[in-house]
Amino acid sequence: MIEFIYQTLTNFGYTHPLHPTLTHVPIGLVIGAFLFALAALIFRWTSLIQTARHCVILAVIVAVPTALLGIMDWQHFYGGALLFPIKMKLVLAGVLLIFLVLAVIFGLFGGKFTWVVMALYALCLFSAVGLGYFGGELVYGTKAPEASVTEGPAAEGAMVFKQNCSACHLTDSTANKIGPGLKGIFKLDKFPISGKPVSGSPTLIKSTSFRKQHRELWPVSSSRVVWS
């Protein structure tokens, strides 16, 4: 069913994840609830207490489909792999939902607005910030500064990698994401999983047959080539 949904969207030209299209709504409502409640306490604007309550109620409603879309994206784009950022997002999503429900209950049935409700709003905000952080960590990871190349084959290759490979492979680490990290991959003689020879490895470059086939790729002056 999940694949059918994504395939249908692809047929209409939509290939992006679904979760980010909705995730800003509950996060924005949580931020709004906290700020409205804070203003109500500081400036004694009691009308904003009701506004904050409405924000929390809407956040609970929208959080459910947002979480479902997140699970669908996780299954479709990451194959259900339990990466650390995904584990943290699952935990924080559950924590946020619990805090939101408690904030609604205390806000509606607890009588007068209290610091307990304000503390729940703050905990909701911290949980939302954590979700945003690990969402960014999942998509972008810890990356080195972007290369200065902005055009030509190198820039085109970087764009292809970002669109098709970066979801599964890290470029600045050997750690596994979904597939293995690619840092230093061309210094190896063989790929770690397939066992196939790496085309740019020092051992293979020394090979006479490889050198004859690909001499035009490496000029004699290239410091990478060690002729045998």
N, C-alpha and C positions, 0 to 999 in steps of 0.2 A: 504494500500500500504506500509506504514512504517513497520507494523508488518511483512508483507510478506518479506521485504528486510532483516530484522533482523533474521527471521526464516530461510531464505535461507542461510545466513551467518553462523548461528548456525549449520545447517546441514553439513557445511564444516569445522566445528570445531572452528569458530571465534565467540567468545561471548563477546568481549570487546566493549566499546563505539567507535564510528567512528570519532567523533569530534577531539579527541586528536591526531589521526594519521595525521591530516592535519594542526592543529592549529599552530604548530611551524613554518610553512613556512611563512605565512604573518607576524608573529611576528619577525622572523629572518630578513625578508626583510625590515621591518620598522626600526629595529636596524641598519641594514646595511646602509640604506638611511641616517639616522641621522649621523652616524660615517663618511661616505664618504663626506657628505656635510660639516661637521665640519672640516675634514682634508683639504677640498678644501679652506675653509675660512682662516684657520690658516696658512697653508703652501703654499697657492696660487697655488694649483694643480688644475687648471681649468678642467682638463680632468675628475676629480672625480665628478664634478657637473653633468655631463651626466650619470655617473654610478649611482649616487643617484636618478636621475630622473627615470632611468630604474627600479631601485628597487621599487620605489613608484608605478610605473605603474603595475609591476608584483604583488605587494601587493594588489592593487585594484582588479585585476583579480582573485587572489586566495582567497581573503576575502569572495567573494560571496559563493562559494561552502563550505568554512569552516563554514560560518554562517548557511547555510542550514543543514549541518551535525550536528551542535550544536542544532538546533531546533528539528531535528529528535531524537537525543539522549535525549533531554529534554522530549519529548513526550513519548518515549519508556521507559526510565529508571526512570523518575520522574513523569510520568502521567500528565505532563503539570502543575504541582504544581508551583505556583509563590513564591518560596522561595526567601528570600532577596538576596542571592548571584546571583540567576538567574535573578532577576530584574536588579541588577547592571550590570550584563554581557550583558543583552539586551540593556540597555541604553548606555553602553560604546562601544558596537559593532556598534551601530548606529552613535555615536559620532566619532569613529575611521574612519568609512566609509566616513563620511562627510569631515573630515580633510584630508583623503587621496585623495578624489576627488578634493578638493580645492588645495592641493599641486600639483597635476597633472596639473590642469588648470593654476595656477600661474607659475609653472615650465616650461610649454610648450609654453604658450602664453603671459607670463608676461615680456618677453625680458630678460634683465640681471638678473642674480641670485641676490636676495636681502635677507635682514634679515627677511623680511616677510615670504619668503619661508622657511628659516631656522627655524623660529618660528613655522610654520606649521609642519615641520618635528619633532620638539620637542614635540608639542602637540600630534602628532601621537604616539610618543614613550611613553609619559605619559599614553595615553589611553590604549596602548598595555600592559604596566606594570599593570594597574588597572585590565584589563581582566585576566591577569595571576594570580593576587592576589585573585580575587574572584573565579576563577576557582579552585585554591588550597583550598580556604575556603569551596567551595561546596563539594569537594571530601574528604578533611581531617578534616575540621572544626577546633575547638580549642580542641586539645587532650592533655590528660595527658601523661607523659612519658611512653614509652612502659614498660610492665611488664618484670621483670627479668627472668620469666619462658620461656625457649626456647624449651622445649620438654615435652612430656607427654600429658595427656588429656586437661590440661589447655591451652597449646600452640595450640593444635589441635582445641579446641573450639574457641580460639581467631581468628584463621585463618578462620574457618567457618563463624564466625560473620562478619569478615572483608569482605569476599567474597559475603555473601548473605544478610546481615542485615544492614551494616553500611551506605548504600545509603539512608536508610529511618529513621534510629534511631541514636540519639546522645547517647553516653555513659557517658558523663561528665556533662549533663545538663538535666533538666526536660522539656526544651522547645521542641516544635514540630518541626520536620524537614519535613518529609512526615507523618511518624507515630510519636507517643509520645516519648519524651526523656526517657531514661531508668535509669537515676541516682536515686538511692534509691528505685528502683522498688520492691526489696525484703523486704523492710521495711513496705510495704503496706499490707493490708489484702486482697484487691481485685485489679485486673488489672483495670486501669482507663477507658478503653473503653468497654471491654467485660463484666466486672463485675465478672469474674470468680476468684475463690480464688487463691492467690499466694502461691505456694507450699512451699516456704521457709519463709513465714510470721510468726512472733512470735505467733499470735493467732492460726494459724493452727498447728504449732509445738506443742502447748500445748494440742491439741486435743488428747484424749486417742486413738481413732481409727486410727488417722494418725500416732501416735507414735508406735502403735503395727505393723502397716504395713511397716513402714520405720525405725524401730529401728536400723537396721544394718548400716544406712546411718549416724546416729548421735550417736557416743559413749557417754557413761554416762559422760565422762570427758569433753565433748565438751562445751565450754562456750556459744555456741549459743542456747543450749537447756535449756528451763525452764520447768522442770517437774511439772505437776499438782499434 
